[in-house]
Amino acid sequence: MKRLALSASVLLAVLALAPAAQAQQTTTQKPTTPSKTTTTSQTTSAVEQDLRVFSNWVSDKLSRAESEVRRELPKISAEFDRQSQRIDKGVDSLSAQGKREYGDQKKRYKDWASKQDSLNTQARRPETAQQTQDRLLGEKVILSRARATELPDLYGRFIEATREQRRDWTATDWSNAAAVLANLNGRYEQVREQIPLESRIRIRSWQGEFRTLEAARDAKEVINK
């Protein structure tokens, strides 16, 4: 009897402890959920990464050549809007330093874009004959009064500008440049005898180079058509 009573007592003790053990196990295995602090930290990291990409992108675009930018400006503006809108959504997650950098980069871009718009407007505005001459010779010159000693330098400036700028020239630009050369040639004929032979040979060479470049441009247009 004593052995039976002892077994019954052990059984009751086990049954009594079972719910507690199960509750402890349930508590131990309860799944954890990400804390609000962890989520906020991840958001901040993502926005900071977007800011680094944006800053590098702005610096790259500001370093581009104006002729290249002029062709791609609409595409660049759309990309700026896309990137800045992405950062705007999480800007409150940035540090004070990050917000300052973001503001500085946006201002850099907008100042640059405003300058590009102004340049594009000027490029679309027809250039006068005098403006073309001033641009190609590097200064305002009254060719009808140019001295014989000045002509070699003026021709040199003209052909150097032609070499550097011709790839972006339209048919109108070539026509205007040819008019400047005609004015130079007109003054050259008036004072030719006062120019040393060596300088006259260089001038003839530059005259021929312009015609060669002009002919190459015409031939390229024919091939492209």
Summary of the structure (lengths in Angstrom):
residues: 225
radius of gyration: 38.8
end to end distance: 116.4
largest distance: 146.8
contacts: 541
relative contact order: 0.06
helix: 86%
strand: 0%
